Amino acid sequence: FQLDLVLYDDPKNAGACAEGFKAAAKRHWSLNLGYETEELPAIEDQLLSTLGERAEGGVRTQILDALVRGYGCYAGEILRRRTKPKGSWRSVGDWGEDLVLEFPSATADPIGKARAFLENGPEDSAAYYVSYVLEELND
């Protein structure tokens, strides 16, 4: 799964990374993703299951930047598409991972949150983060 994402990984193009994540999820997990918030918990369960598998010798699977960026951009695209006015991706200036989403009243770091989830597990859920940010921005 992660190696598939390397083909789509472009640190300057969030849309390409999100679409690559969608394509890999369909190919490997038979998930037909459509940028819906309800999809994120199932994605996180699948990621935890996949990453929980131990490599030879009991070593945890290494998390590639392409996975962090792919999942973060996918979650970020849900944020961007579900707010009014829509947010826009921009290169990081002084904080965050790679790209951040800028809204008129806030800046979000879904790629950074994806990294936290992939490293720490459910207590740093990107699904929860997306729901919370949507609620805050759309109120």
C-alpha positions in Angstrom: 0.0 0.0 0.0 2.7 2.5 1.0 4.8 1.8 -2.0 1.8 2.5 -4.3 1.6 6.0 -2.7 5.2 6.8 -3.6 4.1 7.0 -7.3 1.6 9.8 -6.4 3.7 11.6 -3.8 4.2 15.3 -4.7 4.9 17.5 -1.7 3.7 20.5 -3.7 0.4 19.0 -5.0 -2.1 18.1 -2.3 -4.8 17.1 -4.9 -2.5 14.6 -6.5 -1.6 13.1 -3.2 -5.2 12.8 -2.2 -6.2 11.2 -5.5 -3.3 8.8 -5.2 -4.5 7.8 -1.7 -8.0 7.2 -3.1 -6.6 5.0 -5.9 -4.4 3.0 -3.5 -7.3 2.5 -1.1 -9.5 1.2 -3.9 -6.8 -1.1 -5.3 -5.6 -2.6 -1.9 -8.7 -2.3 0.3 -11.6 -2.2 -2.2 -12.7 1.2 -0.6 -14.5 3.6 -3.0 -13.6 6.9 -1.3 -15.5 10.0 -2.1 -14.2 12.7 0.3 -16.8 12.1 3.0 -16.1 12.6 6.7 -17.8 9.3 7.5 -15.0 7.4 5.6 -12.2 8.5 7.9 -12.8 6.1 10.8 -12.9 3.1 8.4 -9.7 4.4 6.8 -8.0 4.7 10.2 -9.1 1.2 11.2 -7.6 -0.2 8.0 -4.4 1.8 8.5 -4.0 0.6 12.1 -4.6 -3.0 10.9 -2.2 -2.7 8.1 0.5 -0.9 10.1 0.0 -3.2 13.1 1.3 -6.1 11.1 4.9 -6.8 12.1 7.7 -7.2 9.6 10.1 -10.1 9.9 11.8 -10.1 13.3 8.8 -8.4 15.0 9.8 -4.9 13.8 6.9 -2.5 13.2 6.3 -1.4 9.6 8.1 1.8 8.8 5.8 4.7 8.0 6.8 6.4 4.7 6.3 10.1 4.1 4.2 9.2 1.1 1.6 7.6 3.4 1.6 10.6 5.8 1.2 13.0 2.9 -1.4 10.8 1.2 -3.7 10.4 4.2 -3.1 13.9 5.3 -4.0 15.4 1.9 -7.0 13.1 1.7 -8.3 14.3 5.1 -7.4 17.8 4.2 -9.4 17.7 1.0 -12.4 16.7 3.0 -11.8 19.8 5.1 -11.2 22.0 2.1 -14.3 20.8 0.2 -16.7 20.9 3.2 -16.1 24.5 4.4 -17.5 27.8 3.1 -15.5 29.5 1.9 -13.3 26.7 0.8 -9.8 26.6 2.2 -6.7 26.6 0.0 -3.4 24.7 0.3 -0.2 26.6 0.8 3.4 25.7 1.4 4.5 25.8 4.9 6.1 28.9 6.1 6.9 28.6 9.7 5.0 25.6 11.0 3.3 22.4 10.0 4.1 19.5 7.7 4.7 20.2 4.0 1.5 21.9 3.2 -1.2 23.5 5.3 -4.8 24.5 4.6 -5.5 28.1 5.0 -9.0 29.4 5.8 -10.1 33.0 6.3 -10.2 32.6 10.1 -7.8 29.7 10.7 -5.0 27.4 9.4 -5.2 23.7 9.6 -2.4 21.1 9.5 -4.1 17.8 8.4 -0.7 16.3 7.2 0.8 16.9 10.6 -2.3 15.4 12.2 -2.0 12.4 9.9 1.6 11.9 11.0 0.6 12.1 14.7 -2.1 9.5 14.1 0.2 7.1 12.2 2.8 7.4 14.9 0.6 7.4 18.0 -2.6 5.7 17.0 -6.2 6.4 17.9 -5.5 9.0 20.6 -4.4 11.3 17.8 -7.2 10.5 15.4 -7.2 12.6 12.2 -10.9 11.6 11.8 -11.7 13.4 15.1 -9.5 16.3 14.0 -11.4 16.8 10.7 -14.8 16.6 12.4 -13.7 19.1 15.1 -12.3 21.6 12.5 -15.3 21.3 10.3 -17.6 22.0 13.2 -15.5 25.0 14.3 -15.2 26.5 10.8 -18.8 25.9 9.7 -20.4 27.4 12.9 
